[in-house]
Amino acid sequence: MLRIKDVLVHDVKTIDKGESVSSAASIMSTFNIGSLIVMENDKPVGIITERDILKKVVAPGRNPKATKVHEVMSRPLVVGDPDMDLEYAAKYMVSKDVKRLPIIERGSW
């Protein structure tokens, strides 16, 4: 049985909640990724995704340089455990209506 820890990405990119959406988009573009974990005082508090930027900034015509990450991020942060099996993780994601599942080891944050 495959576990999350067997397939997860280790180099997760983060951004401070007070940064601009423009900065978030730039980081995503630089690293060719679709989301960033949003941090506050070195703790994960949310996630900002391409979809958040599209639906909450671009479509309504907000200024991405003036809009802060915390204004449009998805929260609360739904997370998984490295020992979850993949099938359970997929069902969990569907039940929580999320497309990305950050994995946090107990006691990491």
Rosetta silent file (secondary structure, phi, psi, omega in degrees, C-alpha in Angstrom):
SEQUENCE: MLRIKDVLVHDVKTIDKGESVSSAASIMSTFNIGSLIVMENDKPVGIITERDILKKVVAPGRNPKATKVHEVMSRPLVVGDPDMDLEYAAKYMVSKDVKRLPIIERGSW
SCORE:     score description
SCORE:     0.000 S_00000001
   1 L     0.000  129.495  178.072    0.000    0.000    0.000 S_00000001
   2 L   -80.429  139.327  177.402    1.365    3.392   -0.987 S_00000001
   3 E  -110.250  159.618  177.741    1.492    6.090    1.629 S_00000001
   4 H   -52.918  -43.722 -176.686    1.580    9.849    1.148 S_00000001
   5 H   -61.362  -17.420  179.206    5.205    9.925    2.303 S_00000001
   6 H   -79.731  -16.620 -173.771    6.111    7.703   -0.667 S_00000001
   7 L  -131.757   -0.170 -174.158    5.007   10.308   -3.231 S_00000001
   8 L   -73.314  156.910  175.997    5.030   13.741   -1.607 S_00000001
   9 L   -89.312  130.860 -175.857    6.993   16.752   -2.806 S_00000001
  10 L   -91.660  -26.192 -175.326    9.553   17.870   -0.236 S_00000001
  11 L   -92.495   73.949 -177.397   10.497   21.311   -1.557 S_00000001
  12 L   -83.544  133.646  179.753    7.344   23.206   -0.573 S_00000001
  13 L   -96.107  144.983 -178.302    7.337   26.947   -1.218 S_00000001
  14 E  -128.596  166.696  175.577    5.802   29.386    1.255 S_00000001
  15 E  -147.608  146.733  176.776    4.841   33.047    1.432 S_00000001
  16 E   -73.636  144.130 -176.341    4.077   35.398    4.301 S_00000001
  17 L   -61.542  -21.387 -178.677    0.403   36.346    4.617 S_00000001
  18 L   -88.521   -4.041  178.635    1.260   40.052    4.301 S_00000001
  19 L   -73.179  162.826 -179.780    2.919   39.755    0.897 S_00000001
  20 E   -80.279  156.791  175.447    1.135   40.884   -2.253 S_00000001
  21 H   -63.531  -33.245  176.603   -0.708   38.562   -4.593 S_00000001
  22 H   -59.860  -42.450  176.879    1.638   39.809   -7.297 S_00000001
  23 H   -63.526  -41.616  178.630    4.590   38.439   -5.288 S_00000001
  24 H   -61.342  -45.160 -179.976    2.789   35.122   -4.844 S_00000001
  25 H   -63.452  -37.468  178.955    2.148   34.871   -8.588 S_00000001
  26 H   -64.584  -43.669  178.144    5.783   35.666   -9.301 S_00000001
  27 H   -63.282  -44.996  179.221    7.001   32.893   -6.983 S_00000001
  28 H   -60.221  -41.737  179.447    4.565   30.411   -8.519 S_00000001
  29 H   -65.666  -45.323 -179.008    5.729   31.385  -12.002 S_00000001
  30 H   -58.460  -42.718 -175.667    9.423   31.165  -11.099 S_00000001
  31 H   -97.835    2.979  179.004    9.083   27.667   -9.665 S_00000001
  32 L    53.699   51.219 -179.953    6.362   26.510  -12.090 S_00000001
  33 L  -126.498  165.289 -175.310    4.005   25.577   -9.259 S_00000001
  34 L  -109.452    3.799 -179.904    0.320   26.168   -8.627 S_00000001
  35 E  -162.184  160.591  175.938    0.188   27.011   -4.937 S_00000001
  36 E  -134.875  142.599  173.061    2.044   28.364   -1.928 S_00000001
  37 E   -80.015  131.892 -178.333    1.582   27.650    1.748 S_00000001
  38 E   -94.018  130.055 -175.006    0.770   30.901    3.541 S_00000001
  39 E  -113.464  148.421  171.831    2.683   31.516    6.734 S_00000001
  40 E  -140.781  120.248 -177.761    2.121   33.717    9.789 S_00000001
  41 L    52.701   46.363  177.836    4.763   33.781   12.527 S_00000001
  42 L    63.330   22.049  176.707    6.431   30.685   11.021 S_00000001
  43 E  -125.948  141.149  178.438    3.186   28.686   11.120 S_00000001
  44 E   -73.157  129.295 -177.986    1.059   27.577    8.144 S_00000001
  45 E  -124.098   -8.802 -178.509   -2.301   29.373    8.171 S_00000001
  46 E  -177.101 -172.220  177.831   -3.613   28.910    4.642 S_00000001
  47 E  -141.888  140.270  172.910   -2.864   28.232    1.013 S_00000001
  48 E  -116.082  130.343 -176.061   -2.986   30.471   -2.026 S_00000001
  49 E  -120.410  167.187  174.594   -3.565   28.785   -5.351 S_00000001
  50 H   -55.946  -39.658 -179.153   -3.740   29.804   -8.983 S_00000001
  51 H   -64.348  -40.899  175.969   -7.495   29.393   -8.693 S_00000001
  52 H   -58.178  -45.085 -179.175   -7.657   31.794   -5.722 S_00000001
  53 H   -64.267  -44.215 -179.388   -5.785   34.383   -7.756 S_00000001
  54 H   -64.091  -51.056 -174.555   -7.972   33.881  -10.803 S_00000001
  55 H   -77.379  -32.709 -172.349  -11.340   33.899   -9.007 S_00000001
  56 H  -104.253  -11.012 -179.095  -10.630   36.404   -6.238 S_00000001
  57 H  -124.476  -59.636 -174.915   -8.242   38.853   -7.916 S_00000001
  58 H   -66.033  -54.657 -176.232   -8.159   38.650  -11.722 S_00000001
  59 L   -58.662  -44.281  178.525  -11.854   38.020  -12.473 S_00000001
  60 L   -81.162   -0.377  176.493  -13.150   40.812  -10.196 S_00000001
  61 L    77.422   27.482  177.682  -10.448   43.199  -11.452 S_00000001
  62 L   -77.276  155.281  179.369   -8.558   43.682   -8.179 S_00000001
  63 L   -82.494  114.564 -177.815   -5.023   45.055   -8.230 S_00000001
  64 L   -66.703  -22.336  177.965   -2.634   42.129   -7.512 S_00000001
  65 L   -78.133  -27.536 -179.013    0.079   44.498   -6.275 S_00000001
  66 L   -95.573  -18.870 -178.637   -2.261   46.064   -3.714 S_00000001
  67 L   -85.680  129.520 -179.322   -4.109   42.886   -2.710 S_00000001
  68 E   -88.536  149.722 -179.200   -2.510   40.961    0.138 S_00000001
  69 H   -53.348  -43.635 -176.250   -2.229   37.182    0.187 S_00000001
  70 H   -64.234  -20.099  179.911   -4.268   36.896    3.409 S_00000001
  71 H   -74.657  -24.123 -173.520   -7.203   38.629    1.704 S_00000001
  72 H  -126.030   -2.567 -178.415   -7.636   35.889   -0.901 S_00000001
  73 L   -67.067  159.607  174.536   -5.991   32.756    0.519 S_00000001
  74 E   -90.337  132.524  177.211   -7.999   29.643    1.257 S_00000001
  75 L  -150.562  155.651    1.399   -8.381   28.862    4.921 S_00000001
  76 L   -71.272  160.587  179.779   -8.490   26.992    7.150 S_00000001
  77 L   -74.831  118.630  176.772   -5.568   24.971    5.834 S_00000001
  78 L   -89.820  123.013 -175.602   -6.664   21.391    5.252 S_00000001
  79 L  -125.486  160.978  175.833   -3.668   19.099    5.811 S_00000001
  80 E  -118.935  176.725 -178.983   -2.812   15.442    5.654 S_00000001
  81 L  -112.652  142.439 -178.404   -0.421   13.150    7.479 S_00000001
  82 L   -57.948  -24.314 -178.024    2.589   11.447    5.822 S_00000001
  83 L   -91.013    2.101  176.074    1.320    8.037    6.906 S_00000001
  84 L   -64.255  141.993  173.745   -2.087    8.383    5.220 S_00000001
  85 E   -81.398  155.289 -172.176   -2.590    5.855    2.465 S_00000001
  86 H   -61.354  -39.944 -179.665   -3.167    7.359   -0.982 S_00000001
  87 H   -63.463  -44.925  177.694   -6.707    6.066   -1.415 S_00000001
  88 H   -62.495  -43.154 -179.827   -7.796    7.527    1.916 S_00000001
  89 H   -59.024  -42.603  179.266   -6.043   10.815    1.107 S_00000001
  90 H   -63.033  -44.147  178.126   -7.924   11.063   -2.203 S_00000001
  91 H   -65.088  -39.066  178.683  -11.269   10.450   -0.496 S_00000001
  92 H   -62.249  -43.866  178.820  -10.371   12.933    2.223 S_00000001
  93 H   -61.704  -42.180  177.893   -9.577   15.589   -0.385 S_00000001
  94 H   -63.307  -44.367 -178.117  -12.922   15.028   -2.094 S_00000001
  95 H   -65.416  -29.307  179.915  -14.777   15.219    1.217 S_00000001
  96 H   -94.744   -2.971 -179.992  -13.021   18.502    2.073 S_00000001
  97 L    56.400   49.086  176.490  -13.404   19.852   -1.507 S_00000001
  98 L  -123.860  149.950 -179.969   -9.675   20.584   -1.896 S_00000001
  99 L  -104.180  -12.015  178.037   -7.373   19.969   -4.829 S_00000001
 100 L  -130.835  140.731 -177.184   -4.110   20.245   -2.889 S_00000001
 101 L  -129.652   93.953  176.278   -3.259   18.558    0.381 S_00000001
 102 L   -62.204  140.299 -178.832   -0.252   19.907    2.271 S_00000001
 103 E  -107.309  125.794 -178.577    1.349   17.216    4.384 S_00000001
 104 L  -128.079  125.548  176.305    2.479   18.098    7.877 S_00000001
 105 L   -73.890  142.602  178.306    4.148   15.717   10.284 S_00000001
 106 L   -54.761  132.723  178.936    2.756   15.846   13.795 S_00000001
 107 L    84.228   -2.205 -179.258    4.746   18.308   15.854 S_00000001
 108 L   -71.262  -36.071 -178.925    6.320   20.009   12.828 S_00000001
 109 L  -128.744    0.000    0.000    4.445   23.256   13.363 S_00000001
